[in-house]
Amino acid sequence: MLQSIRDNSQGIVAKIIVGLIAVTFALFGVESLVSLTAGSNAPATVNGTEISQQELLRGVQLQRRQMLSQMGENADPTLLDDNLISEMVLNSLIDQTVLLQSAEGQGLAFSDRMIDQMIVSTEAFQVNGKFDRNQFELVLRNAGLTPMMYRQLLRREKLTEQESMAYRVSAFTLPHEVEHVVALDRQTRDMRYFTLDAAPVREAVQVSEEALADYYAEHQSEYMTEEQVEIEYLLLDQAVLAEGVEITSADLQAAYEDLKNTYVAQELRHAAHILIEITDDRNAAGALAKAQDLAERIKSGEAFADLARTESDDPVSAEMGGDLGTNERGVFSPEFDDALFSLNENTVSEPVKTEFGYHLIKLLGTEKATVPSFAEAEADLRENLRQQRAEELYVEALERLADISFSAGDLREPAEALSLTIETAGPFGRAGAEDDITSSPRLLATAFDPELIKEGLNSTPVELDSGRSVVLRITAYHEPREQTLDEVRDQLVAQLQEQQIEAEMDQRAAALLSQLEAGETLESVAVEAEIKTQAGVTRNQRDVVAEIRSKLFEMAKPKSDQTNFGKAVLLDGSVAIIALDSVQAGDTELSEQELRMMGQMLSSRRGQENYQSLMGYLKDQAEIERL
């Protein structure tokens, strides 16, 4: 089919169609065409609400960035599995959507004003202790976010946090429950044990050819090779294009002149305010009356900061005497800005109405923003010009790559036209390989496209990230097949050996436990094994093997003058035979402070468990669809 399209792409009908597409783009944008030709590509929906592909990709990029940051300076991106990250992020987005819908259903809200206050008071967005818009936008750009995206993330987080907090702070634990938990936590146990070593059994185990063949015949269908492809591809990298960009002194000087012409030497204003909200209990007239009364009190000599702390309905700035930091015009609402930028220093405005209520605004100080010198701006200008030119070259080259690859029978022609090298990769399966090219979910989706596999044509450009794209061609396709006995021999031998060792060790341990339950002593059944005795073992005792300690505290408390027996399987396949001789209750005496702290910890944990139960219930009840 694709070859037929290629053969007819030069005809008059094709040219008319392309012309119509161009008009559609010009008049309505690419979205209008996409909406006519494709349905929703949302990777998941929750109760009818779509989780967009853009959200998923953005989440994957942020998660990759965070993981690489945690891995340190020498982080290797090829160690990250984008498929696993994508699945993890999608699950997280589904959870967030379910919880957000629950919070909104409870009537919870988080206002724009509160988001504004969080942003201006965030230390990462401040310079010299004051909010700085350039710093704010720089931090967001580095995180791959726009201001609007960041506000949406904040709103979601704070909405769901309210419901989560309600569960955490409303849970409680009674004093006798605290004492019971403390008693269990501080409980100690006395034990004796010896170990059945698996090494001699391991050395003696032999897997016969007959057993191997029988097992393979019975489970042959379980040992299949994975579906794989081999590809060749061209990589177009904006970073490589940037290396070849030369920036002249004239370019820099012109850019600096543009900077001076467009740079707004705007006055920055250090403001404080007192907010009187309009609420269900206080109408607009009441809020205005209170604001006017506070204005009179300030004129009479009362300190603005003191009144802000006690009377302002803005909880964030009230703690700081109403201080909003230093900001440029445009940070606040137009009404607020107009009032603020009309004030003289250390004067207070008349009540100003905004969507949040009435404000009394005080101008604490002013600053002038100045144009940086050429020397100060040169490095940034050079880098900005280089990236701008590289982006232009990248877009141009990407268009040429798409056009030439579409009509070419292989990758040689586009490689020669754009001076690119044909790379090869594979064979690899649907999980991809370890490098960042063949681990890309977008590339994998293209590499296993049934039509490309069948036709053997060049793909359209596949965008790996914002600055890299590839065009690929499938050179070989390997269907899944049953592996031969020789291919899986080592794997089967290891499996059968472990099964035999486990069965033999289990049988020996069962026989010894039967003897002990029948009344024989630990010393009589241990034979030559060393019996170890440990008294007062605690739940967190590090000198006791974890598997033995875990089993010890699972065992039932023995009756008076009796011993209970059990076994623990160790990591190397050995088995410990355990005799639990006695259990000592833990000390439950706590100071008032310890009792309170333990109660708070248990209550918080119970609240978290309750919230997790809510999440499970909401997800069970939700209609969740995945592509």
N, C-alpha and C positions, 0 to 999 in steps of 0.2 A: 504493500500500500504506500509506504513512504517513498519507494522508488518511483511509483506512478506520479506522486505529487511533485517529485523533483523533475521528472521528465516534462511535466506540463507547466512548471513554474515560470517559463519564459513566454507563455502565450498571452494573447490580448485579454482573455478572461482573468488570468492571474493578475495582470497589471491593473485592471479595473477594481478587483477585490482589494489589492494593496492600497489603491487610491482611496477607496471607501474607508479602509481601516485608518489611514492617515487623517482623514477628515474627522472620523470619530474621536481619535486621540486629541486632535486640536480643539474640538468643541466641548467634549465631555470628560476627557482624561482616560487613562488606561483602565480605571476601575469600571467604567461603563461597559467596556468591551468584555472584560472578565466576567462581569455579572451576567452578561447575555450568553456566555458560552460555557460557564462552569457553575456548579453548585457550591455549597459550602465545603471548604477544605479544613474545617476546624478539626483538630485531632481528638477533641472530646467535647461533649455537651453535658451539662449538669442541670437537670430540671428545665431543659430548654435553653439554658444560658450557654453560649459558645465560649470555649477556651480557644482563642485564635492561634493560628500557626505562628504569628508574630510574637505573641506572648510566650509561647513555648521556646522559640528560638532565642528570644531575649533572655529567658530564664536559664537556658542552657549556657549561653555566653557568660552570664553573670556567675553561674555556678563554676564553670571552667576557670574563670578569672580568679575566683575566690580560692579554688583548690590549688591553682598554680601559685598563688600568693602564699598559701600555707606551706607549699613544698619548698619555698625559699628561692634564692638567686639562681641556683642551678637546676631549676625545675625542668623536667622533660615532658612537653605536651603529649608526646606519643604514648606515655604511660596511661593517659586518660582514655577511657572507653566512652565515646560520645553516645553510643546506644544505651549504655547503662545510665549515663547522666541524663539523657533525654527521658528515659522511663521514670527515673527518680523525680525529675522536675515536673513531669506531667502528673504524677501521683500527688505531688505537693500542691500543684495548681488546682487539682480536683478537690483536695482537702480544703484549701483556702476558699474555693468557691462555695463549697457546702457550708463552711462556717460563716462566710460572709452573708450568705442567704439567710442563715439562722439568725445572725445578729440583726440584720435589717428587718427580719420578720418580728423581732422583739421590739422594734421601734427605736433601736439604738442609733445614735448619730454622733458625728464628729465634725464640728463646724469649720468653715474656711478660716475663720479668725484664729481658731486654736492651731490649725496647721501653720498659718503665718507665724504665730508666736513660736512654735516648735522650730521652724526653719531659721528665724532670725536669732534664736538663742542657741542654735547648734554650734558648738565650738569649731567643728571642721569647716564651717562656712564663714568664720570670722577672721579678720586680720587686725592684730593689735587689740583684741577684745571686742571688736565691733563687726557687725554683719557686713560682708562685702559681696556685692552681687557678682563681680567677676570671679571671686574665689568660689562662690556657690555654683556658678555655671561650670567652672573648671573641674571641680570635684565630680559633678554629675556627668560631664563629658567623659572623664576618665573611667567612670563606672558604666558608661554606655546608656545613660539616662538623659531625658529631657526634663525640664522643670515640671511640666504637666505630668509626665510619667511618675516622677518622684512624689508629687502630691497625691496621685492616685494610690501609689504603694503605701504612703503614710496613712491615708484614709482607711485603706483596707486593714492594715496592721492594727490601727487604733480601734477600729470597730470590733474586730474579732477579739482584741485584747480585753475589751470591756466585758464581753460575755465570759471569757476565760477567767478573768479576775473575779467575777462574781461567783464562780464556782469555787475558786481557790480560797477566797476570803470567807465564804459562807460555810465551808466545811468545818467540823469541830470534832474533837476527841475528848472523851470523858476521862477523869483522873484514873479510874480503875483500868481503863484500856491502856493508858500510858504505863501504868505499873506492870500490867501483863506483858506488854511488849518489852519493857526493860528486863523483866525476869527472864524472858526467853532469850533476849540478846546476851545477857550476862550468864546464862546457864553454862555449866561446865560438865564434862563427861570423862569417865575413866574407861580406858580400853586397853586391850591386848590384841596383837595381830601378828600374822606371819604372811609371807608372800610365796605364792606358787609361781616360779620363774617360767616364763614362756619360751626362753631361749632354747632349752633342750628340745622342746616340742617343735619349735621352728626348724631346728637343724634336722630333725628326723622326718619332717613332712616331705612326702614325695607325691607329685601329681603324675599319674600315669597317662600315657598317650590315649588310652581308651577313655578314661574319665574326661580328658581334655576334649576329645572328639565328640563325646556324648553331650557335654555341656555346650559346645559350640553348635552342634546340630539343633539343640533345643532352644538356644537363644540367638541363633544366627541373624534373625531379622533386627535384633537390637544393635548390631554393630554395622552401622551404615556410614559411608563417607558423607561429608556434607556437600551440598550443592556449591560449586565454585565457578569463578570466572577468572580469565586472564584479560588484562586490558592494556592498551597503550593510550597515552594521554598527552595533552599539551597544557602546561601551567602558565597562566598569565598572572604575574604578581606585580601589584602596584609598588611594592617596596623596591623591587628590582628596577622598575622604571624610574623611581625617585633617585636612585644612585647615579643615573646618567644625566640628571637635570643640572644645568649650570645656571647659577644666578649671578648676574653682572652687577657692578656698582650702580649702573643706571637703573636697573630693575629695583634695587634696594631703595634708591633715592626716590623713585616714582612711588613706590609703596609707602615710603615715609610721608611723602606729601599727601597721599590719599588718607593716611592715618591722621595727619594734622587737620585735614579738611573735614573728616567725618568724626573725629574725636570730640565728644561733647564735654567741654570743660564745665561740668555741672556742679552746682553747689550741693554738698552733702550736709544733712541736718541731723543733729543729735536731739531726739525727741523723747518726751515722756507723756503718758496720758492716764486719764482716769476714765474708765468705761462704765456707763450706767445702761444695762441691758433693758430692752423691751421684752417682757415675758408675759406668760399667761396671767401672772399675778400683778404685773405692773404694765399698764398701757403706755402709749407714747407720751401722753400728757403727764403722767406720773413720773416717767423717766426724765422728761425735760425739767419738771419742777425740782427733782432731786439734784440734777446737774446744775441748775441755776443756784440752788441753795449752797452747793459745794463751791461754786464760783465766788459767791459772796463771802464764804468763810475764808477762802484763799485771799481775797482782797482785804479781809480784816486781819490778815497776818498769819493764819495757820499755814503750816508747811505743806507744800504740794505733795512731797514724797510721803509724809505721814498719812495724809488723807488717802493717797493711792493705796497704801498698804491696808487700810481699814475699810475703805469704801468701794474700791474698784472691783468690777465684776470680771476683770481679766486676771485669772489666778496666776498666770506665768509672770506677767510684768509687775503685778501687785507686790510680789515678794521683793522686787528690786526697786520699790518706790515708783512704779510706773514706767521705768526706763525701757525704751524700745531700741536702744542702740543708735548708731549713725547709719543713715540710709539715704539713697538718692531718690529723686522723684520717680514714682511708678511702683514703688514697693507696696504702698498702701492704696486705699481706694481714692478715687479722684477728689471726693469731698474732703477727705482727711488731708491729702496732699495740698490742696488749694489753701486750706486753713494753715497748715504747717509752714508753707513757703511764703505766707504773707505776714508771719510773726516776726517781731524783733526779738533779739536774744533775751532770755529770762522773762519773757512775757507769756501770759496764759490766754488762750482763745476763749471766746464765748462758746456755749455748747454747740457742737457740730454733729449733725445727724448723719449716720451711715446705716448700712443694712444691719449692723450689729447693735445699734442703739445710739446713745448720745455720748460724745467724747469731750473732755476738757483736755486740751493739748498744750503742752509747755515746750518751748524751744530752749534747750539747754546749751546749744553751741552750734557753730557752723564750721565747715571745712571746704576748701576749694580743691577740686580735682584738677591736676595739671597734666599737660601733654608730656610724655617721657621724652628725653633727649634721643637723638639718633643712635648714640652709643648704647643707651639703655635698651632701645627697641630693636637694634640690628639683628641680634640672634633670633628673636622671635619672628621678625619679618622674613629673614632668610628661610627659616624652617617652614613658615606658613606659605611662602611663595613656592618652595620646593614641593610641598604636599599638594598645593593647588595645581601646579603644572603636572605633577605626577598623576593626579586624579583625572585631569583633562586627557592626558595621554592614555590613561587606563580605559576611560570610557570610549575613546576613539578606537583603541586597539580591540576592545571587547566587541564593538559593533563589527569591525572588520573580521574578527575571528568567527563571529556568528555567521556572517554572510558567506565567507569563503568555505567554512566547514560544512555548511548546509548543502552546497553544490558540489563539494569535492567527494571523490570516491574513497579517499583515505585521509590520513593526517599529514602527508608529505607536503601538499600544496599550502595549507595554512601555516605549517611550520616554517616553510621557506619564506612566505610572504611576511611573516611577523618576526622572523629570526628567533624562533622558539625551538627547543629541543624536544624530540619525541621521547617520552619516558615510558617505561613499562612497569607493570605491577601484577602480582599474582603468581600462582593462583591463590584466591582468598574467598572465604564464605560470606554469608550475609552478615556476620558479626564484624567483618572487616579485618584488616591487619593492624599492626602496631603503629604504623606511621600516621601522621595527621591527615594525609590525603585519603588513603583508603579506609580510614576510620570515620570519615565524614558521613553522617546519615544521609545527606543529600546526594553525595556521590554513590553511596551504596544503593539508594533507591533507583538511581539511573542505571547503575551497572547491572542490576538484576531486572531491568525493564524487559518484559517478554518480547516486545516488538523489536527492541534494539538487538536482543539476543538472536532473534529469528532473522532479521534483515541484515545485521552486520554493518550498520551505518554509523556515521559520526553522530554524537549526541549534540543537543543544543548546549550552550555554555552552562555549567553547573557552578553556582556561586558557593564557594567554601566558606567565605566570610566577607566582610565589607571590602576587602582589597585583593582577593584572590579568586580566580575562576579557572575551571578546567573544561576542556572538551575531550571526551573520551570515545574510544571505539573498542568494542569487545572483540578480542582476537581468538578466544577459545571459551567454550562453555562445557563444564563437566557435570553431568547429572549424578545424583546420589546413586551409589551402588553398595551392595553388600561387600564388606571386607572379607578377604580370605582368612583362613585359619592362621596362615603364616604371618599375616599382617597384624593380627590381634593376639598372637601366641603369648607374648610376654605379659600383656595385660590380663589375659585369661588365667595364666599360670599364677600370677600374683593374687588374683581374686580367689581362685580355688584354694591356694595355700592359706590365705587369711580365713576363709570359711572353715577349713579343716582345723586350723589352730584354735579358732574361736570355739568350735564344737568340742574339741578335745579338752580345752581349758574349762569350759562350762561343765562338761561331764565330770572332770576331776573335782571341781569345786563343789558340785552338787553332792558327790559321794562323801566328801569330807563334812559338809554341813549336815548330812543325814546322820553321820556318826556322832557329831556333836549334839544334835537334837536328841539322839538316843541315849545320851548321858556320858559319852566319853569326854575326857578332858582335852583342852587345847594342846597340852604338852604331848598327849599320846597320839594325836592325829598329825601334829606338825612334823613328826619324824625328825629329819635333820635340819629343817628350816629354823631360822632364828626367830624366836618370839620376842617382839618388842612391846614394852609396857609404857603407857603414857597416861598420867593422871592429870585431871583438871584441864582437859583440852577445851579451848574456846572456839567459837565459830570462825574467828579470824586468825587463828594461830598459823603462822607462816612456816613453822618447821614440821608441819604435818602435810603429807601429800594431799593435794586438793581433792582428788577423787575419794581418798579414804576419809578425809574430813567431811565431805559432803554426804557420803553414805552414813557415817557415824551419826550425824544429826538428823538423818531421815529415820533411823531405827527407833522403834518404840521403847519407851522406858521399861526396863526389866522390873518384874515383881521382886519383892523382898527376898534376898538370898538366892536370886536366880541370875542367869546370864543370858542375854539375847545374842544371836549370831547373825552375821550377814556377810556379803561379799562385795568387793568393789573392783571393777575392771580398770586396770591402769592403761596409760597411753601406749605402752609397748606390747599390750596383749596379756601381760601378767595379771594375776588375780590375787587380791589381798583378802584373806579370811579374817574377819573382825569379830572380836568378842567384846560386847558392851557390858561392862560390869556394874556401873552405877551412874546415876544422874544427880547432879547437885543444882538446886535452885539458885538463881542469880540474886544478888543483893539489889533490892528495889528501893532502898532509901535514897531519896533525891532531895536536894535543896529546892527551895521555892523557885529559884532562877532556873535550875536544871529541869525541874518539872515543867515550867512554862516553855522553855526552849524545846524540850522534847515534844510537848503537846503541839506547839506551833509547827514543828517539822512534820509530825504525823498528820496534822490537819491539812497542811499544804499538800502532802503526798496524796491524801485521800481526795482533796479537791481536784488535783491533777488527774487522778484515776476516774473521778466522776466526769470530768470534762472529756477524757478519752472515751469513756463509755457513751457520752453524748455524741461525740464524733462518729463512733461506730454505729450508733442508732441512726443518726442523720444520713450516713452513707448507705446503710441498709434500706432506708426509706426513699432515698433519692433515685431518680431515673438517670443513670449515668451511662452514656454511650461513648464508645471509643472507636476510632477508625481502625 
